Amino acid sequence: MARKVLQGETKGYRNHPQLIRFRLQKDPVKAVEMYLYEVLCEANRRGYRFDASKIKVHSRAIKIPVTEGQITYEFLHLKSKLKIRNADAYKRLKAETLLQVHPVFDRVKGDVESWEVVPAGG
């Protein structure tokens, strides 16, 4: 759906803040396709079924900068969701501190991204 949003082919999720990171790229559609290709690879490693026909493979990789603050914020957000929804996954991640980021992302110094929707007091 993210690709369809970036191509202007759907009305849903058009204003989702996470899409801003892709819209800021020179080629937003390619950026999201590169992201999804890595999701496909990870799904295959885990034995999940993922429709590869929906992913266009690009020969030249791109890197999307992502701030340390954003990485930390997203990780804490994930852990808070897992604590409620999946206790086993939460226990596995609870003590993690060194986070591996998605291969399309380039970790850079900085705070939470300005486009992120941070709840009051969060």
Legacy VTK file of the C-alpha trace (Angstrom):
# vtk DataFile Version 3.0
C-alpha trace
ASCII
DATASET POLYDATA
POINTS 122 float
0.000 0.000 0.000
2.902 2.389 0.722
3.984 2.240 -2.913
0.418 2.908 -4.090
0.225 5.925 -1.782
3.506 7.291 -3.160
2.253 6.730 -6.713
-1.018 8.534 -5.914
-3.103 5.412 -6.555
-4.968 5.243 -3.243
-6.618 7.527 -0.731
-5.839 5.526 2.409
-2.815 6.290 4.591
-1.800 9.269 2.412
-0.864 11.301 5.475
0.867 8.578 7.473
3.960 10.252 8.969
6.239 7.283 8.255
5.751 7.878 4.522
7.452 11.247 4.840
10.834 9.507 5.092
10.211 8.025 1.638
8.681 11.184 0.147
11.860 13.084 1.058
13.930 10.859 -1.227
14.867 11.720 -4.813
12.820 8.738 -6.018
10.216 7.938 -3.314
8.791 4.893 -5.113
12.229 3.353 -5.587
13.025 4.067 -1.937
9.939 2.230 -0.695
10.556 -0.629 -3.156
14.108 -1.030 -1.836
12.692 -1.090 1.689
10.059 -3.679 0.755
12.614 -5.859 -1.032
14.543 -6.224 2.219
11.267 -7.001 4.026
10.704 -9.735 1.429
14.201 -11.164 2.052
13.620 -11.227 5.807
10.169 -12.794 5.364
11.765 -15.551 3.274
14.460 -16.134 5.929
11.724 -16.506 8.536
9.637 -18.835 6.376
6.777 -16.385 5.803
4.918 -16.149 2.527
5.224 -12.768 0.879
4.067 -12.048 -2.663
7.364 -11.249 -4.418
5.545 -10.277 -7.624
4.544 -7.021 -5.942
8.152 -5.956 -5.362
10.277 -4.385 -8.072
13.957 -5.216 -7.576
16.444 -2.424 -8.219
20.073 -3.105 -9.028
21.356 0.043 -7.378
20.844 0.400 -3.656
19.943 3.646 -1.958
20.427 4.755 1.614
17.870 6.721 3.604
19.213 8.620 6.594
17.494 7.822 9.894
18.375 9.559 13.132
19.477 7.784 16.300
16.597 9.484 18.110
14.079 8.113 15.601
15.527 4.608 15.876
15.283 4.732 19.659
11.762 6.171 19.565
10.507 3.496 17.154
12.149 0.735 19.192
10.578 1.923 22.448
7.224 2.189 20.660
7.594 -1.395 19.382
8.475 -2.687 22.845
5.448 -0.969 24.392
3.189 -2.640 21.814
4.832 -6.047 22.289
4.521 -5.823 26.060
0.741 -5.839 25.562
0.394 -8.022 22.448
3.219 -10.582 22.564
4.895 -11.240 25.913
7.431 -13.717 24.469
8.645 -11.268 21.818
8.785 -8.522 24.437
10.952 -10.675 26.718
13.371 -11.353 23.839
13.721 -7.632 23.040
13.444 -6.191 26.538
17.199 -6.030 27.199
18.302 -5.149 23.645
20.263 -1.923 23.372
22.315 -2.142 20.161
19.751 -2.033 17.391
20.344 -3.283 13.885
18.544 -1.053 11.396
16.941 -2.038 8.111
19.641 -2.266 5.369
18.153 0.645 3.402
18.645 2.993 6.365
21.804 4.913 7.179
22.073 5.669 10.906
22.915 9.335 11.587
23.091 11.489 14.695
19.958 13.378 15.596
16.732 13.509 17.568
13.315 12.070 16.805
12.311 13.180 13.306
10.205 16.346 13.096
7.469 14.474 11.226
7.016 11.827 13.952
3.783 11.982 15.919
4.932 11.784 19.534
2.174 11.546 22.143
2.148 14.215 24.843
4.573 13.217 27.578
6.210 10.680 25.203
LINES 1 123
122 0 1 2 3 4 5 6 7 8 9 10 11 12 13 14 15 16 17 18 19 20 21 22 23 24 25 26 27 28 29 30 31 32 33 34 35 36 37 38 39 40 41 42 43 44 45 46 47 48 49 50 51 52 53 54 55 56 57 58 59 60 61 62 63 64 65 66 67 68 69 70 71 72 73 74 75 76 77 78 79 80 81 82 83 84 85 86 87 88 89 90 91 92 93 94 95 96 97 98 99 100 101 102 103 104 105 106 107 108 109 110 111 112 113 114 115 116 117 118 119 120 121
